Amino acid sequence: MQPLSQVLPPSAATTPEGHLAIGGCDLVALADEFGTPLVIYDAGLLRDTMRRYVTAFRAHDPRAEVIYASKAFWAQALLRMAHAEGLRMDVASGGELFMALHAGFPAGKIVMHGNAKDAREIGEALDAMVGLIVVDSLDEIVLLDRLAGERGRVQDVLVRVTPGVKPSTHAYIATGQIDSKFGFALDGGLAAGAVAACRAAANVNLVGLHCHIGSQIFELGAYRMAAGLLAAFASEQGGDDLGILDMGGGLGIAYTRGDTPPSVEEYADMVIGGVFAEWDAVGLPRPRVMVEPGRSIVGRAGLTIYRVTGTKDIPGVRRYVAVDGGMSDLMRPMLYGATYEAILPGRPEAEATQTLRLVGKHCESGDVLIQEATLPPVARGDLVCLPATGAYGVAMASNYNGVTRPAVVFVEGGEATLVVRREAYADLVARDL
Ligand SMILES: Cc1ncc(COP(=O)(O)O)c(C=O)c1O
């Protein structure tokens, strides 16, 4: 189990029976009790990571805010925890807004995103009185101005800027990229035009800038580069209405044993330290920094357990191992070739001697969870666990092939709590008229 420690929650342990345990709960017992596929979160790790984020950013500036990007995983239990830990909430649709409000989030702590907000969603955000709306197009600014005016309100907004920094796991470059569906590019005067449009709109109150340079970022220098470009832009724009700088999310996590992401503290030092240094350099008062982490809060805390439904050997080609889930609960491998590790919860210490392709149960050849996994010999009925599935896993789940979406369990201190029930077949027809 040792080589996988980066991708498992730190609470991972082996029980006296030799099973894998998380948060003091035996994963084999959880699979037997709650069925499979099963999504398990280490609640202690979730809470700890939220606290580390708040502490790391507030150590630089007590005004700093951590906004959880709810798209990464939005169960009510998680949203309530984020609220209790003092985080704000990033929502990217009317549905995510509804879920945040339903979890008891005060609207003033909600930040509304979306590159394609429609009139209904903007109206819902205005009626709820969300704290901030991040504007993403000139059409949206016009619509927001009108809808806010009809309600006799003036809405605080951030302008989403695309600074043209392209990060990857190993490098970052300034691309001058203007070809993005998100935000306003610094190039070509687009961001300047958006700032001017907000300033001219009677019912829109510009309070700052937003940027999200990408996700699963290991190279923290990319944030410093973005901060430098944004400081120059803020300086050009003048005015005292750019007091907030939301630097988006993006800190990466370890999905496989070779991954070594920076810590939350290193990320905070670079992001807020970098912003302050760049703002100081252009002689502007330091902004109130906000960040919007998603993956780095929930990713490592979550694991998915599947049961093997069958194996198939194609001589001279490969061995296939099929499980009872797949693209309906974990889309990332199919969507962008994301890679995961696998471990057997019943025999985590057994020697991995077989190379195989781990596939799902869906009617798509592309329904492959791991192209090349190395595991101990597995047979029908065995459990297979994929660590680090907590972000953009169950949040992207579907009912393809009429597969019901999995249950979600929080574990902590040896207690398991069912926080989202497994869908029933009746749920599959519940909306049909
Ligand atoms: C605007 C914005 N903020 C925050 C996030 C969260 O990013 P991550 O989960 O990589 O931290 C995203 C992810 O796509 C995003 O688009």
The ligand as a Gaussian input file, in Angstrom:
#p B3LYP/6-31G(d) Opt

LIG

0 1
 C      -14.237000      29.715000     -12.480000
 C      -13.746000      28.510000     -11.778000
 N      -13.403000      28.599000     -10.490000
 C      -12.960000      27.534000      -9.797000
 C      -12.867000      26.290000     -10.398000
 C      -12.380000      25.145000      -9.583000
 O      -11.212000      24.643000     -10.087000
 P      -10.434000      23.455000      -9.364000
 O      -11.418000      22.379000      -9.081000
 O       -9.403000      23.061000     -10.346000
 O       -9.855000      24.026000      -8.102000
 C      -13.206000      26.146000     -11.739000
 C      -13.101000      24.829000     -12.396000
 O      -13.348000      24.608000     -13.512000
 C      -13.667000      27.288000     -12.460000
 O      -14.023000      27.191000     -13.729000

